[in-house]
Amino acid sequence: MKKIIVVFLSFLIVACQPLKNKTVENKSGSTPLVKKVNVFLGTSGDHGQMSPSASSPFNMMSIGPQTNPHIHSGYEHLAKDFLGFTHTRIEGVGCLGSGGNLLVKPIFAGNSTTPLIKKQESAAPGFYGVTFENGIVAQLWVKPNFGIHQYTFPSKNGGLFIDLSHAFVNRFVGEEHRIAGNTISGWIDTKTTCDKGVYRIYYALEFSNFGSVKKSADHQYIISALKDATKMEVRIGFSSVSIVYAKAKIESISADEMGTQTTAAWNHLLNRIKVVGEKDREDLFYSLLYRGLQAPFLISETDGTYKAIDGSTQTATHPIYNGWAIWDNYREQLPMLSLGYPERFGPIVQSIANLYPYGKNNWATLHEPSPTVRTEHAVVVLLDAYKKGYPVNFTAIKDSLIAEANRLDYSAPDKALESSYDNWALSEILKITKDSLLSKKYLHKALEYKSYWKKDFADLSQKDIDKMPARGLYQGTIWQYRWFVPFDLSGLKTLTGGESLFLNQLDQFFAEDNYNHANQPDLQVPGMYNATSQPWKSQKLFRNIMLDTVVQSYFNDNSKGIDSYIGRIYKNEPQAYIRTMDDDAGTMSSWFVMRSIGLSPANIGSPIYYLTAPIFKTVSLNWEKGSPFHIVVQNYHKDHFYIHSATLNGEPLDRNWLTQEEITKGGTLIIKTSAEPNKEWGIQNQWISKIEY
């Protein structure tokens, strides 16, 4: 392992060299935060399903290596055999990923089978480069919907192989293109994640040192370089709307200028959350924060034109996003964006609401404007946004929200709890629209969770409670799903028999290693002690999961106790996560980001954050508008994870939670930590979710 880490760190050193002297320094002259990002984190095996592709924030164009074999994002860190470079992917999702469009491969003498064996690679946010054993050098840069490839050949017989039909796991549907001079332009249709729906991307490929073009097979071409050329460049523009817009994306700027612009864009967003502490923790933090800022994708043009999910062309007064993984990231990544990036989150919320008039599905439609995954629990996100002060026009989409709720699935125990959550959110939204009768109707439907819970989750003596799957559950066990009542923990406590039995069962859950951080169904459970008389147990669990050795007995493909994992979950290396743990478009990285700065969403749909001990000395949330919010740790020690006391703006804070409003209006939270729990702190004036009649 040490040898692998040494080699890996050497890659990071090289990674910054292509951007040398082009990086924007911050005002203090210290190292830009972008240099702390390790883009190789989670890029090997089923340990995150991420890639080191050149990317810019919220950009559907992501230019990266396609290896053989590959993981879901198209790249495997340990692989040496490259197929070429592709332009789309959703980072960290299942079903063998989504994307892999437009394969470009550097070749010799018109031979599309030219082997590309990795010799050395380097990468940083916005850049990827690799040298192959045959002497070919490839460098890639990207900015919003515009990318540059540069290929250097050791001799004068270089060229490019272009496969317009390439996509992950044979998901290509169809394409049309036109060749004019040194440009290929057209559109591509591709099945998206889990083969649910189809997305269309418009593109334009512009070649320099272009000699000739020859068709080699359906959808495939060989581009030969000019006779004396040893370099070729490809400039590519993307659009979700039309070829005209795609061509307009292609600029005449240099690759160095593009690198400078994208580095500045990343630094701008990474500086929004400034942490100071141990170097290894800072590096891990920013590498994970980077992953939380890649999706969803901005798909509207600067004039507001975009393609809706019914295929129609529309115009909006705000930016439109797509590329959803809401069932996963409604829990963590979207709350993180709601707190730290309001200028992005506002349009994202409007874009989610905008799905409803055009035929929103739980998965993708047949006319997606970008790769996407799934949108369950969008109603919860909309409620959460409204409660946090973001405007949502519920009246305009009320009928669609109700129609979606009427289609909710109660056919399995987990689905019954998940659907109850959505019905609770709808009842709250209907209350906002002053429709008290319908609000009560869906509140009663939400309360039906109690009968389902008593039927399937109350009895812990059943032999199948720790089996995955059991009773039709999706990627979880009875033990893990039984806690999924985030909207009514007060009612859940009553169902379990009261506070004492609730705590006993929580203790048993963790003592017997039933918790599974490799997937999301029980992701909220470590924080549930905050709603009890023993909140310090959540503080310890959060620190263990972030930085310490844990036991993980479950994976998505087997049951408890088979090949258990013992070790750290979050590691700053290619095999970053535990096996089968996908990042899911920023979900699992955002979980770490939030707890590491001391905040944990209490219930999505309520503007409340539970407090825990940050893993840093100081944290600053710096918004584009308004006063910053500072978190200062007193009595700091890297191994202190209990809260002894706290003050907010100079006043004692006995409660273990803050509201979104308290944080975003700015100020200073001082948390005093200790090696032992203060069992008197955080047990007064508690916030415990409860259904209000």
C-alpha positions as CSV (number, residue, x, y, z in Angstrom):
1,M,0.0,0.0,0.0
2,K,2.8,2.4,0.8
3,K,4.4,1.9,-2.6
4,I,1.1,2.7,-4.3
5,I,0.6,5.9,-2.3
6,V,4.1,7.1,-3.2
7,V,3.5,6.6,-6.9
8,F,0.1,8.2,-6.5
9,L,1.5,11.3,-4.8
10,S,4.0,11.6,-7.6
11,F,1.1,11.8,-10.0
12,L,-0.3,14.6,-8.0
13,I,2.9,16.6,-8.2
14,V,3.0,16.2,-11.9
15,A,-0.7,17.0,-12.1
16,C,-0.2,20.7,-11.3
17,Q,2.6,21.2,-13.8
18,P,0.5,21.7,-16.9
19,L,-1.2,24.6,-15.1
20,K,2.1,26.0,-13.7
21,N,2.1,29.8,-13.4
22,K,-1.5,29.8,-14.6
23,T,-3.1,29.2,-11.3
24,V,-5.0,32.1,-9.7
25,E,-3.4,32.9,-6.3
26,N,-5.7,33.9,-3.5
27,K,-5.4,37.3,-1.8
28,S,-3.3,36.0,1.0
29,G,-0.8,34.5,-1.4
30,S,-1.2,31.1,0.1
31,T,-1.6,27.9,-1.9
32,P,-4.8,28.0,-4.0
33,L,-7.4,25.5,-2.7
34,V,-7.6,23.8,-6.1
35,K,-4.1,22.4,-5.5
36,K,-5.4,20.5,-2.5
37,V,-7.8,18.6,-4.6
38,N,-6.9,15.0,-5.4
39,V,-8.9,14.1,-8.5
40,F,-7.7,10.4,-8.3
41,L,-9.7,9.9,-5.1
42,G,-12.2,7.1,-5.6
43,T,-11.1,6.1,-9.1
44,S,-10.2,2.5,-8.6
45,G,-12.5,-0.5,-8.4
46,D,-15.9,-0.1,-6.8
47,H,-14.6,2.3,-4.2
48,G,-16.4,5.5,-5.3
49,Q,-16.8,5.1,-9.1
50,M,-15.2,8.4,-9.8
51,S,-12.9,9.6,-12.6
52,P,-10.0,12.1,-12.9
53,S,-11.6,13.6,-16.0
54,A,-11.1,17.3,-16.8
55,S,-14.2,19.0,-15.4
56,S,-15.5,22.4,-14.5
57,P,-18.2,23.1,-12.0
58,F,-21.7,21.8,-12.8
59,N,-20.6,21.1,-16.4
60,M,-22.1,18.2,-18.5
61,M,-19.0,18.1,-20.6
62,S,-16.3,16.1,-18.7
63,I,-13.4,15.0,-20.9
64,G,-11.6,12.0,-19.6
65,P,-9.8,8.7,-20.2
66,Q,-11.6,5.6,-21.3
67,T,-9.7,2.6,-20.0
68,N,-10.0,-1.2,-20.6
69,P,-11.3,-2.4,-18.2
70,H,-13.1,0.5,-16.8
71,I,-15.4,1.3,-13.9
72,H,-18.7,3.2,-14.1
73,S,-17.2,6.5,-14.9
74,G,-15.1,5.1,-17.8
75,Y,-11.8,4.9,-15.9
76,E,-9.9,2.5,-13.7
77,H,-6.8,3.8,-12.0
78,L,-5.0,0.5,-12.1
79,A,-5.7,0.0,-15.8
80,K,-3.0,0.7,-18.4
81,D,-4.8,0.0,-21.6
82,F,-6.6,3.1,-22.9
83,L,-9.4,3.1,-25.6
84,G,-9.2,6.9,-25.9
85,F,-11.0,9.8,-24.4
86,T,-14.8,10.5,-24.0
87,H,-16.8,13.6,-23.1
88,T,-19.7,12.7,-20.8
89,R,-20.2,10.9,-17.5
90,I,-22.0,11.2,-14.2
91,E,-19.5,10.7,-11.4
92,G,-20.1,7.9,-8.9
93,V,-23.3,6.3,-10.0
94,G,-24.4,2.7,-10.4
95,C,-25.8,0.6,-13.3
96,L,-22.4,0.8,-15.0
97,G,-22.6,4.5,-15.2
98,S,-24.0,7.0,-17.7
99,G,-22.2,8.7,-20.6
100,G,-19.0,7.8,-22.5
101,N,-19.9,9.7,-25.6
102,L,-17.7,10.7,-28.6
103,L,-14.6,8.6,-28.3
104,V,-11.4,10.3,-29.6
105,K,-8.3,8.2,-29.9
106,P,-4.8,9.3,-31.0
107,I,-3.4,6.7,-33.5
108,F,-0.5,6.1,-35.8
109,A,-0.7,5.7,-39.6
110,G,-4.5,5.5,-39.8
111,N,-4.5,2.4,-37.6
112,S,-7.5,2.5,-35.2
113,T,-6.0,-0.4,-33.2
114,T,-2.9,1.5,-32.2
115,P,-2.2,0.4,-28.6
116,L,-2.3,3.1,-25.9
117,I,-0.5,1.8,-22.8
118,K,-0.3,4.3,-19.9
119,K,3.2,5.3,-18.9
120,Q,2.5,8.3,-16.7
121,E,-0.6,10.4,-16.1
122,S,-1.4,13.7,-14.3
123,A,-4.6,15.5,-13.5
124,A,-6.0,18.4,-11.6
125,P,-9.5,20.1,-11.6
126,G,-10.1,21.1,-15.2
127,F,-7.1,19.2,-16.7
128,Y,-6.1,15.6,-17.5
129,G,-2.9,14.5,-19.2
130,V,-1.2,11.2,-20.0
131,T,1.9,9.9,-21.7
132,F,1.7,6.6,-23.4
133,E,4.5,4.0,-23.9
134,N,4.5,4.6,-27.7
135,G,5.4,8.3,-27.1
136,I,2.0,9.9,-27.7
137,V,1.1,12.6,-25.2
138,A,-2.5,13.6,-24.6
139,Q,-3.6,16.7,-22.7
140,L,-7.2,17.8,-22.1
141,W,-8.8,21.0,-20.8
142,V,-12.4,21.9,-20.2
143,K,-14.7,24.9,-19.4
144,P,-18.5,25.0,-19.6
145,N,-19.5,23.0,-22.7
146,F,-16.2,23.7,-24.4
147,G,-13.1,21.5,-24.4
148,I,-9.6,21.2,-25.9
149,H,-7.7,18.1,-26.7
150,Q,-4.0,18.4,-27.6
151,Y,-2.1,15.4,-29.0
152,T,1.7,15.3,-29.6
153,F,3.1,12.5,-31.6
154,P,6.7,11.3,-31.6
155,S,6.7,11.1,-35.5
156,K,4.9,12.6,-38.4
157,N,2.4,9.9,-39.1
158,G,-0.2,10.7,-36.3
159,G,-3.9,10.9,-36.6
160,L,-7.2,10.4,-34.7
161,F,-9.8,7.7,-34.6
162,I,-13.3,9.1,-33.9
163,D,-16.2,6.9,-32.8
164,L,-19.5,8.8,-32.8
165,S,-21.4,5.8,-31.5
166,H,-19.3,5.1,-28.4
167,A,-21.1,5.0,-25.0
168,F,-20.9,3.1,-21.7
169,V,-22.1,-0.5,-21.9
170,N,-23.5,-0.3,-25.4
171,R,-26.1,2.3,-24.7
172,F,-25.8,4.1,-28.0
173,V,-29.2,4.7,-29.6
174,G,-28.6,6.7,-32.8
175,E,-26.8,9.7,-34.3
176,E,-26.7,12.1,-37.2
177,H,-23.7,14.1,-38.3
178,R,-22.3,16.3,-41.0
179,I,-18.7,16.7,-42.1
180,A,-17.7,20.1,-43.5
181,G,-14.0,20.9,-44.0
182,N,-12.2,20.3,-40.6
183,T,-15.4,20.0,-38.6
184,I,-17.8,17.2,-37.7
185,S,-21.1,18.2,-36.1
186,G,-24.3,16.5,-35.2
187,W,-26.3,15.0,-32.4
188,I,-26.1,11.7,-30.4
189,D,-28.9,9.8,-28.6
190,T,-27.9,7.6,-25.7
191,K,-29.7,5.5,-23.1
192,T,-29.0,7.0,-19.7
193,T,-28.4,5.3,-16.3
194,C,-29.9,1.8,-15.9
195,D,-31.2,2.2,-19.5
196,K,-34.0,4.4,-18.2
197,G,-34.7,7.1,-20.8
198,V,-32.6,8.7,-23.5
199,Y,-30.6,11.9,-23.6
200,R,-29.5,13.9,-26.7
201,I,-26.4,15.9,-27.0
202,Y,-25.5,18.3,-29.8
203,Y,-21.8,18.7,-30.6
204,A,-19.3,20.2,-32.9
205,L,-15.7,18.8,-33.3
206,E,-13.1,21.1,-34.9
207,F,-9.7,19.7,-35.8
208,S,-6.4,21.6,-36.4
209,N,-3.6,20.3,-38.6
210,F,-6.4,18.4,-40.4
211,G,-5.2,16.5,-43.4
212,S,-8.0,14.2,-44.5
213,V,-11.0,12.2,-43.2
214,K,-11.9,8.6,-44.1
215,K,-14.8,6.6,-43.0
216,S,-13.7,3.3,-41.4
217,A,-17.1,1.9,-40.3
218,D,-20.6,3.0,-39.4
219,H,-20.3,6.1,-37.2
220,Q,-16.4,5.9,-37.2
221,Y,-13.8,7.9,-38.9
222,I,-10.0,8.2,-39.3
223,I,-8.6,11.8,-39.3
224,S,-5.1,12.0,-40.7
225,A,-2.8,14.9,-39.7
226,L,-1.1,17.2,-42.2
227,K,2.0,15.6,-43.7
228,D,4.6,17.4,-41.6
229,A,2.5,17.8,-38.4
230,T,3.5,16.2,-35.1
231,K,0.6,17.8,-33.2
232,M,-3.1,17.8,-33.5
233,E,-5.7,19.7,-31.6
234,V,-9.5,19.0,-31.2
235,R,-11.8,21.7,-30.0
236,I,-15.3,20.6,-29.0
237,G,-18.5,22.4,-28.2
238,F,-21.6,21.0,-26.6
239,S,-25.2,22.0,-26.3
240,S,-28.5,20.5,-25.2
241,V,-30.4,22.7,-27.6
242,S,-28.8,22.6,-31.1
243,I,-25.8,22.3,-33.3
244,V,-25.7,26.0,-33.8
245,Y,-25.3,26.6,-30.0
246,A,-22.7,23.8,-29.9
247,K,-20.6,25.5,-32.6
248,A,-20.9,28.8,-30.8
249,K,-19.2,27.3,-27.7
250,I,-15.9,26.8,-29.5
251,E,-13.6,29.7,-28.7
252,S,-10.2,30.8,-30.0
253,I,-8.5,31.0,-26.5
254,S,-5.4,29.0,-25.8
255,A,-5.4,25.9,-23.6
256,D,-3.4,27.8,-21.0
257,E,-6.1,30.5,-20.9
258,M,-8.8,27.9,-20.5
259,G,-6.8,26.3,-17.7
260,T,-6.5,29.6,-15.9
261,Q,-10.3,30.3,-16.2
262,T,-11.3,26.8,-15.0
263,T,-8.8,26.9,-12.1
264,A,-10.3,30.3,-11.1
265,A,-13.8,28.9,-11.3
266,W,-12.9,26.0,-9.0
267,N,-11.0,28.2,-6.6
268,H,-14.0,30.5,-6.4
269,L,-16.3,27.7,-5.3
270,L,-13.8,25.9,-3.0
271,N,-13.1,29.1,-1.1
272,R,-16.7,29.3,-0.2
273,I,-16.0,26.9,2.7
274,K,-12.6,27.6,4.2
275,V,-11.2,25.1,6.7
276,V,-8.0,25.3,8.7
277,G,-6.5,22.2,10.3
278,E,-4.2,19.3,9.7
279,K,-3.0,19.1,6.1
280,D,-4.2,15.6,5.5
281,R,-7.7,16.6,6.6
282,E,-7.7,19.7,4.5
283,D,-6.7,17.8,1.5
284,L,-9.3,15.2,2.0
285,F,-12.0,17.8,2.6
286,Y,-11.3,19.7,-0.6
287,S,-11.0,16.6,-2.6
288,L,-14.5,15.6,-1.4
289,L,-16.0,19.1,-1.7
290,Y,-14.8,19.1,-5.3
291,R,-17.0,16.0,-5.9
292,G,-20.0,17.8,-4.5
293,L,-19.7,20.6,-7.1
294,Q,-19.8,18.6,-10.3
295,A,-23.5,17.9,-10.7
296,P,-26.3,18.7,-11.6
297,F,-25.4,20.1,-15.0
298,L,-26.1,23.5,-16.3
299,I,-27.9,22.8,-19.6
300,S,-29.5,26.1,-20.6
301,E,-27.9,28.6,-23.0
302,T,-26.9,32.1,-22.0
303,D,-30.1,33.5,-23.6
304,G,-32.2,31.1,-21.5
305,T,-32.9,28.6,-24.2
306,Y,-33.1,25.0,-23.1
307,K,-34.6,21.6,-24.0
308,A,-37.3,20.4,-21.6
309,I,-37.7,16.7,-20.7
310,D,-40.6,16.4,-23.2
311,G,-38.2,17.4,-26.0
312,S,-39.7,20.9,-26.5
313,T,-37.5,24.0,-26.8
314,Q,-38.2,26.5,-24.0
315,T,-36.9,29.8,-22.7
316,A,-36.3,30.5,-19.0
317,T,-35.4,33.6,-17.0
318,H,-33.0,31.6,-14.8
319,P,-30.4,29.0,-15.4
320,I,-31.7,25.5,-16.0
321,Y,-30.0,22.4,-14.6
322,N,-30.4,18.6,-15.4
323,G,-28.5,15.5,-14.6
324,W,-30.3,14.4,-11.5
325,A,-29.6,11.8,-8.8
326,I,-32.1,13.1,-6.3
327,W,-33.0,9.8,-4.6
328,D,-29.3,9.8,-3.5
329,N,-28.2,13.4,-3.2
330,Y,-31.4,14.9,-1.7
331,R,-30.0,13.5,1.6
332,E,-26.6,15.3,1.6
333,Q,-25.4,17.0,-1.6
334,L,-28.4,19.2,-2.2
335,P,-28.5,20.4,1.5
336,M,-24.8,21.2,1.3
337,L,-25.5,23.3,-1.8
338,S,-28.5,25.0,-0.1
339,L,-26.2,26.1,2.7
340,G,-23.0,27.0,0.9
341,Y,-24.0,27.9,-2.6
342,P,-27.3,29.7,-2.6
343,E,-26.7,31.3,-6.0
344,R,-26.5,27.8,-7.5
345,F,-29.1,26.1,-5.4
346,G,-31.9,28.7,-6.2
347,P,-31.9,27.9,-9.9
348,I,-31.4,24.2,-9.2
349,V,-34.6,24.2,-7.1
350,Q,-36.4,26.1,-9.9
351,S,-35.1,23.5,-12.4
352,I,-36.5,20.7,-10.2
353,A,-39.9,22.4,-10.0
354,N,-39.7,22.9,-13.7
355,L,-39.6,19.1,-14.3
356,Y,-43.3,18.8,-13.3
357,P,-45.0,20.6,-16.2
358,Y,-43.1,18.6,-18.7
359,G,-43.7,15.1,-17.5
360,K,-41.3,14.3,-14.7
361,N,-40.6,10.5,-14.2
362,N,-39.0,8.9,-11.2
363,W,-36.2,7.9,-13.6
364,A,-35.4,9.5,-17.0
365,T,-37.7,10.5,-19.8
366,L,-37.1,9.8,-23.5
367,H,-36.0,13.4,-24.2
368,E,-33.4,14.2,-21.5
369,P,-31.1,17.1,-22.3
370,S,-28.1,15.4,-20.5
371,P,-27.2,12.2,-18.8
372,T,-29.3,11.7,-15.6
373,V,-30.3,9.2,-13.0
374,R,-33.5,9.5,-10.9
375,T,-35.7,12.1,-9.2
376,E,-37.6,10.4,-6.4
377,H,-38.1,12.7,-3.3
378,A,-38.0,15.8,-5.5
379,V,-41.0,17.0,-3.5
380,V,-39.0,16.8,-0.3
381,V,-36.2,18.9,-1.9
382,L,-38.8,21.5,-2.9
383,L,-40.2,21.7,0.6
384,D,-36.7,21.9,2.1
385,A,-35.8,24.7,-0.2
386,Y,-38.9,26.7,0.7
387,K,-38.4,26.2,4.4
388,K,-34.9,27.6,3.9
389,G,-36.1,30.7,2.2
390,Y,-35.8,29.8,-1.5
391,P,-38.9,30.8,-3.5
392,V,-41.0,28.0,-5.0
393,N,-44.2,28.5,-6.9
394,F,-46.1,25.5,-5.5
395,T,-49.4,26.7,-6.9
396,A,-48.2,26.3,-10.5
397,I,-47.2,22.7,-10.0
398,K,-49.7,21.7,-7.4
399,D,-51.7,19.3,-9.6
400,S,-48.6,17.6,-10.8
401,L,-47.3,17.1,-7.3
402,I,-50.6,15.6,-6.3
403,A,-50.6,13.3,-9.3
404,E,-47.1,12.1,-8.5
405,A,-48.1,11.4,-4.9
406,N,-51.1,9.4,-6.1
407,R,-48.7,7.2,-8.0
408,L,-46.5,6.4,-5.0
409,D,-45.6,2.8,-4.4
410,Y,-46.4,1.0,-1.2
411,S,-45.7,-2.5,-2.5
412,A,-42.6,-3.2,-0.2
413,P,-41.8,-2.2,3.3
414,D,-39.1,0.2,2.3
415,K,-41.3,1.8,-0.3
416,A,-44.1,2.3,2.2
417,L,-41.8,4.4,4.4
418,E,-40.2,6.3,1.5
419,S,-43.7,7.1,0.1
420,S,-44.9,8.2,3.5
421,Y,-42.1,10.7,3.6
422,D,-43.2,12.2,0.2
423,N,-46.8,12.4,1.4
424,W,-45.6,14.2,4.5
425,A,-43.7,16.7,2.3
426,L,-46.8,17.2,0.1
427,S,-49.0,17.8,3.1
428,E,-46.7,20.5,4.3
429,I,-46.6,22.1,0.8
430,L,-50.4,22.0,0.6
431,K,-50.5,23.7,3.9
432,I,-48.3,26.4,2.4
433,T,-50.8,26.8,-0.5
434,K,-53.6,27.2,2.1
435,D,-55.3,24.0,1.0
436,S,-56.1,22.7,4.5
437,L,-58.4,19.9,3.4
438,L,-55.9,18.3,1.0
439,S,-53.1,18.9,3.4
440,K,-54.9,16.8,6.0
441,K,-55.6,14.1,3.5
442,Y,-52.0,13.6,2.6
443,L,-50.9,14.0,6.3
444,H,-53.2,11.0,7.1
445,K,-51.6,9.1,4.2
446,A,-48.2,9.9,5.7
447,L,-49.3,8.7,9.1
448,E,-50.1,5.3,7.6
449,Y,-46.4,4.6,7.9
450,K,-47.2,3.5,11.5
451,S,-49.2,0.5,10.3
452,Y,-46.5,-0.5,7.8
453,W,-43.9,-0.1,10.5
454,K,-45.7,-2.2,13.0
455,K,-46.2,-4.9,10.4
456,D,-42.6,-5.2,9.1
457,F,-40.2,-3.3,11.4
458,A,-41.4,-3.7,15.0
459,D,-40.4,-7.3,15.5
460,L,-36.7,-7.7,15.8
461,S,-36.9,-11.4,16.6
462,Q,-37.5,-12.3,12.9
463,K,-34.6,-14.2,11.3
464,D,-34.5,-12.1,8.1
465,I,-34.0,-8.7,9.7
466,D,-30.4,-8.6,8.8
467,K,-30.7,-10.1,5.3
468,M,-30.1,-8.1,2.2
469,P,-32.4,-8.1,0.5
470,A,-35.5,-9.4,2.4
471,R,-39.2,-8.9,1.8
472,G,-38.5,-7.0,-1.5
473,L,-36.3,-4.3,0.1
474,Y,-34.0,-2.3,-2.2
475,Q,-30.4,-2.5,-1.2
476,G,-31.0,-2.6,2.5
477,T,-32.2,-4.7,5.4
478,I,-35.1,-4.5,7.8
479,W,-32.6,-3.3,10.5
480,Q,-31.5,-0.5,8.2
481,Y,-34.8,0.7,6.8
482,R,-36.7,0.6,10.1
483,W,-35.3,4.0,11.1
484,F,-36.5,5.7,7.9
485,V,-39.0,8.0,9.4
486,P,-37.0,11.3,9.4
487,F,-40.1,13.4,9.4
488,D,-41.6,11.9,12.6
489,L,-38.9,10.7,15.0
490,S,-41.2,11.6,17.9
491,G,-43.7,9.1,16.5
492,L,-41.0,6.5,15.8
493,K,-39.9,6.7,19.4
494,T,-43.4,6.0,20.5
495,L,-43.6,3.0,18.1
496,T,-40.5,1.5,19.6
497,G,-41.8,1.8,23.1
498,G,-40.4,5.1,24.2
499,E,-37.1,6.8,24.8
500,S,-35.4,4.0,26.7
501,L,-36.2,1.2,24.2
502,F,-35.5,3.5,21.3
503,L,-32.0,4.1,22.7
504,N,-31.5,0.4,23.4
505,Q,-32.4,-0.5,19.9
506,L,-30.1,2.2,18.4
507,D,-27.3,0.9,20.6
508,Q,-27.9,-2.6,19.4
509,F,-28.0,-1.5,15.8
510,F,-24.5,-0.1,16.0
511,A,-23.0,-2.6,18.4
512,E,-23.9,-5.4,16.1
513,D,-22.5,-3.6,13.0
514,N,-25.8,-3.4,11.3
515,Y,-25.1,0.1,9.9
516,N,-24.1,0.3,6.2
517,H,-22.3,3.4,5.0
518,A,-21.8,1.8,1.6
519,N,-25.3,2.8,0.7
520,Q,-28.0,5.4,1.6
521,P,-31.0,3.7,3.2
522,D,-29.7,4.2,6.8
523,L,-27.4,7.2,6.2
524,Q,-29.3,9.4,8.7
525,V,-29.2,6.9,11.5
526,P,-25.8,7.9,13.1
527,G,-27.3,11.4,13.7
528,M,-30.4,10.1,15.4
529,Y,-28.9,10.2,18.9
530,N,-29.2,14.0,18.5
531,A,-33.0,13.5,19.0
532,T,-32.5,11.6,22.2
533,S,-31.1,12.3,25.7
534,Q,-27.7,11.0,24.5
535,P,-26.6,13.3,21.7
536,W,-22.9,12.7,22.4
537,K,-23.2,9.3,20.8
538,S,-23.8,10.9,17.4
539,Q,-20.7,13.0,17.9
540,K,-18.6,9.9,18.4
541,L,-20.2,8.0,15.5
542,F,-19.7,10.9,13.1
543,R,-16.0,11.1,14.0
544,N,-15.6,7.3,13.7
545,I,-17.2,7.2,10.3
546,M,-15.2,10.1,9.0
547,L,-11.7,9.3,10.3
548,D,-11.4,6.2,12.4
549,T,-11.5,2.4,12.0
550,V,-15.0,1.0,11.5
551,V,-16.6,-2.4,10.9
552,Q,-18.8,-2.6,7.8
553,S,-20.5,-6.0,7.5
554,Y,-22.8,-5.3,4.6
555,F,-22.3,-4.7,0.9
556,N,-24.8,-4.4,-1.9
557,D,-24.3,-7.9,-3.2
558,N,-24.4,-10.0,-0.1
559,S,-25.6,-10.3,3.5
560,K,-24.1,-9.5,6.9
561,G,-20.8,-11.0,8.0
562,I,-19.5,-12.1,4.6
563,D,-16.1,-10.6,3.9
564,S,-16.6,-7.7,6.4
565,Y,-14.5,-4.6,6.0
566,I,-12.5,-3.3,8.9
567,G,-10.7,0.1,8.4
568,R,-11.3,3.7,7.4
569,I,-14.2,4.5,5.0
570,Y,-12.9,7.9,3.7
571,K,-9.3,7.7,2.3
572,N,-7.6,10.1,0.0
573,E,-6.5,7.5,-2.5
574,P,-7.9,5.8,-5.6
575,Q,-9.5,3.0,-3.5
576,A,-11.0,5.7,-1.3
577,Y,-14.3,4.2,-0.1
578,I,-15.3,0.7,1.0
579,R,-16.3,-1.8,-1.6
580,T,-19.6,-1.1,-3.4
581,M,-19.8,2.4,-2.0
582,D,-20.6,4.7,-4.9
583,D,-20.2,8.5,-4.4
584,D,-23.6,8.9,-6.2
585,A,-23.1,12.3,-7.8
586,G,-21.6,13.9,-4.7
587,T,-23.8,12.3,-2.0
588,M,-21.2,10.5,0.1
589,S,-18.6,13.1,-0.3
590,S,-21.1,15.8,0.8
591,W,-21.9,13.6,3.9
592,F,-18.3,14.0,4.9
593,V,-18.1,17.7,4.0
594,M,-21.1,18.6,6.2
595,R,-20.1,16.6,9.3
596,S,-16.5,17.6,9.0
597,I,-17.5,21.3,9.5
598,G,-19.8,20.4,12.4
599,L,-23.2,20.4,10.7
600,S,-25.6,17.5,10.1
601,P,-29.1,18.0,8.4
602,A,-31.7,16.9,10.9
603,N,-34.5,16.2,8.4
604,I,-34.7,17.2,4.8
605,G,-37.8,19.3,4.6
606,S,-36.9,21.1,7.9
607,P,-34.3,23.9,8.0
608,I,-32.4,22.4,10.9
609,Y,-28.8,21.3,11.4
610,Y,-27.6,19.3,14.3
611,L,-24.2,20.2,15.7
612,T,-21.2,18.0,16.0
613,A,-17.5,18.7,16.6
614,P,-15.7,19.9,13.5
615,I,-12.5,18.1,12.5
616,F,-10.8,21.4,11.9
617,K,-9.6,24.3,14.1
618,T,-11.7,26.9,12.2
619,V,-14.3,26.8,9.5
620,S,-15.6,29.8,7.5
621,L,-18.7,29.9,5.3
622,N,-18.2,32.8,2.9
623,W,-21.1,33.6,0.7
624,E,-21.1,35.9,-2.4
625,K,-23.6,38.1,-0.5
626,G,-24.0,38.7,3.2
627,S,-21.7,38.2,6.3
628,P,-19.6,35.1,6.7
629,F,-20.4,32.5,9.3
630,H,-17.3,31.4,11.4
631,I,-17.0,28.2,13.4
632,V,-14.1,28.2,15.9
633,V,-13.1,25.2,17.9
634,Q,-11.8,25.9,21.4
635,N,-9.6,23.4,23.3
636,Y,-8.9,22.0,19.8
637,H,-7.2,18.6,19.6
638,K,-7.4,16.4,16.5
639,D,-8.8,13.5,18.6
640,H,-11.4,15.5,20.5
641,F,-14.8,14.7,19.1
642,Y,-17.2,15.6,22.0
643,I,-18.8,19.0,22.4
644,H,-18.3,20.3,25.9
645,S,-20.1,23.7,25.4
646,A,-20.9,26.2,22.7
647,T,-21.7,29.9,22.2
648,L,-23.4,31.6,19.3
649,N,-22.4,35.3,18.8
650,G,-21.2,35.5,22.4
651,E,-24.3,33.9,23.9
652,P,-24.3,30.5,25.5
653,L,-25.9,27.8,23.3
654,D,-27.3,24.9,25.2
655,R,-29.2,23.3,22.3
656,N,-27.5,21.0,19.8
657,W,-29.0,22.5,16.7
658,L,-29.1,25.7,14.5
659,T,-31.4,26.9,11.8
660,Q,-30.5,27.7,8.3
661,E,-31.4,31.3,9.0
662,E,-29.1,31.5,12.0
663,I,-26.2,30.3,9.9
664,T,-26.8,32.3,6.8
665,K,-27.2,35.6,8.5
666,G,-23.6,35.3,9.6
667,G,-21.8,35.3,13.0
668,T,-19.6,33.2,15.0
669,L,-20.2,29.8,16.6
670,I,-17.6,28.7,19.2
671,I,-17.6,25.0,20.0
672,K,-15.5,23.9,22.9
673,T,-14.4,20.3,22.5
674,S,-13.3,17.7,25.0
675,A,-12.0,14.1,25.2
676,E,-15.0,13.1,27.3
677,P,-18.6,13.7,26.6
678,N,-20.5,16.4,28.5
679,K,-23.7,14.6,29.1
680,E,-25.5,17.7,30.2
681,W,-25.0,19.6,26.9
682,G,-27.5,19.4,24.1
683,I,-30.3,17.7,26.0
684,Q,-32.3,20.9,26.6
685,N,-34.6,22.6,24.1
686,Q,-34.1,19.7,21.6
687,W,-35.4,19.7,18.1
688,I,-37.1,16.4,17.3
689,S,-39.1,16.0,14.1
690,K,-42.8,15.5,14.8
691,I,-45.9,15.5,12.6
692,E,-48.0,18.5,13.4
693,Y,-51.8,18.0,13.1
